[in-house]
Amino acid sequence: MRFLAVIITGLALAAPAAHAFALLNKIGMAKADYFVAQQAYAGWWIVGLLLPLALLIALRGDRTAMLLSVAAAALIALNLIIFMVFTQPANAATENWTVQPENWESLRAQWEYSHAINAAVTLLAFCCATLASIR
């Protein structure tokens, strides 16, 4: 179970990390180029399904492992909240980056930076899950 929690949390880290690494290359793109680049992420929502699964697996263990698991679960929950409050509204306003509204640049910043923050949050969750598993 511990190994599985680490693997699932690590897999969940892949998408936000990819977004964070791409941020500097994408944040200054012209409108047309940015909307084309965004299509590379079609279907990535499936990775988000790993987060609740990791949350369920994380809750167990000895006291220290349990605290680390709860911290990992809380960080995963925070990731989902950030997604719903910041990322999803940008997806909805652009119809998953197929519609180009007037405020696309502010939506781009909201989308890109929410993913960068979620990369850090998921990395912390991964660290907590890993520490819990090696206890």
C-alpha positions in Angstrom: 0.0 0.0 0.0 2.8 2.4 0.9 4.6 1.8 -2.4 1.3 2.2 -4.3 0.6 5.6 -2.6 4.1 6.8 -3.6 3.7 5.6 -7.2 0.2 7.1 -7.6 1.2 10.4 -6.1 4.3 10.4 -8.3 2.2 9.8 -11.4 -0.1 12.6 -10.3 2.9 14.8 -10.2 3.8 14.3 -13.9 1.1 16.5 -15.4 1.6 19.6 -13.1 5.4 19.3 -13.4 5.1 19.2 -17.2 2.9 22.4 -17.0 5.4 24.1 -14.7 8.4 23.2 -16.9 6.5 24.5 -20.0 5.3 27.8 -18.3 8.3 29.9 -19.3 8.1 28.8 -22.9 4.4 29.3 -23.2 3.6 32.4 -21.1 4.8 34.8 -23.8 3.3 33.0 -26.8 1.2 34.8 -29.3 -2.5 34.1 -29.0 -2.8 31.8 -32.0 0.3 29.8 -31.1 -0.8 29.5 -27.4 -4.3 28.1 -28.4 -2.6 25.6 -30.7 -0.1 24.5 -28.0 -3.0 24.1 -25.4 -4.5 21.3 -27.6 -1.6 19.1 -26.5 -3.3 18.8 -23.1 -6.5 17.3 -24.4 -7.4 14.3 -22.2 -4.9 15.1 -19.5 -7.8 15.5 -17.0 -7.6 11.7 -16.6 -4.4 12.3 -14.5 -6.5 14.2 -12.1 -8.4 11.0 -11.3 -5.2 9.7 -9.6 -5.3 12.4 -6.9 -8.4 11.1 -5.1 -7.1 7.6 -5.4 -3.8 8.6 -3.8 -5.8 10.4 -1.1 -7.6 7.2 -0.2 -4.4 5.1 -0.1 -2.4 7.7 1.9 -4.6 7.5 5.1 -3.0 4.7 7.2 0.1 3.7 9.1 1.9 4.5 12.4 1.5 7.9 14.0 4.3 9.7 12.1 3.4 7.9 8.9 -0.2 8.7 9.5 0.6 12.4 10.0 2.7 12.4 6.8 -0.1 10.6 5.0 -2.7 13.1 6.3 -0.4 16.0 5.1 -0.1 14.3 1.7 -3.9 13.9 1.5 -4.5 17.5 2.6 -2.0 18.7 -0.1 -3.8 16.5 -2.7 -7.1 18.1 -1.6 -5.5 21.5 -1.9 -4.4 20.6 -5.4 -8.0 19.8 -6.4 -9.3 23.0 -4.8 -6.8 25.1 -6.7 -7.8 23.3 -9.9 -11.5 24.0 -9.3 -11.1 27.6 -8.3 -8.4 28.8 -10.8 -7.8 26.3 -13.6 -11.2 24.9 -14.4 -12.8 28.4 -14.8 -10.1 29.2 -17.4 -10.8 26.0 -19.2 -14.6 26.7 -19.1 -14.1 30.3 -20.4 -12.1 29.1 -23.3 -14.1 25.9 -23.8 -10.8 24.0 -23.2 -8.8 26.4 -25.2 -10.9 26.1 -28.4 -12.5 29.6 -28.1 -10.4 32.8 -27.9 -12.1 35.3 -25.6 -11.0 38.9 -25.3 -9.4 38.3 -21.8 -7.4 35.3 -23.0 -4.1 36.7 -21.7 -5.5 36.9 -18.1 -7.0 33.4 -18.5 -3.6 32.2 -19.7 -1.8 33.6 -16.7 -4.5 32.1 -14.4 -4.2 28.7 -16.0 -0.4 28.6 -16.2 0.3 29.9 -12.7 -2.4 27.7 -11.1 -0.6 24.7 -12.7 2.8 25.9 -11.5 1.4 26.2 -7.9 -0.2 22.8 -8.2 3.2 21.4 -9.3 4.7 22.6 -6.1 1.7 21.4 -4.0 1.8 17.9 -5.7 5.6 17.7 -5.2 5.1 18.3 -1.5 2.4 15.6 -1.4 4.8 13.3 -3.2 7.4 14.0 -0.6 5.0 13.4 2.3 3.8 10.1 0.8 7.4 9.0 0.2 8.4 9.9 3.8 5.4 8.1 5.1 6.2 5.0 3.1 9.8 4.8 4.3 8.9 5.1 8.0 
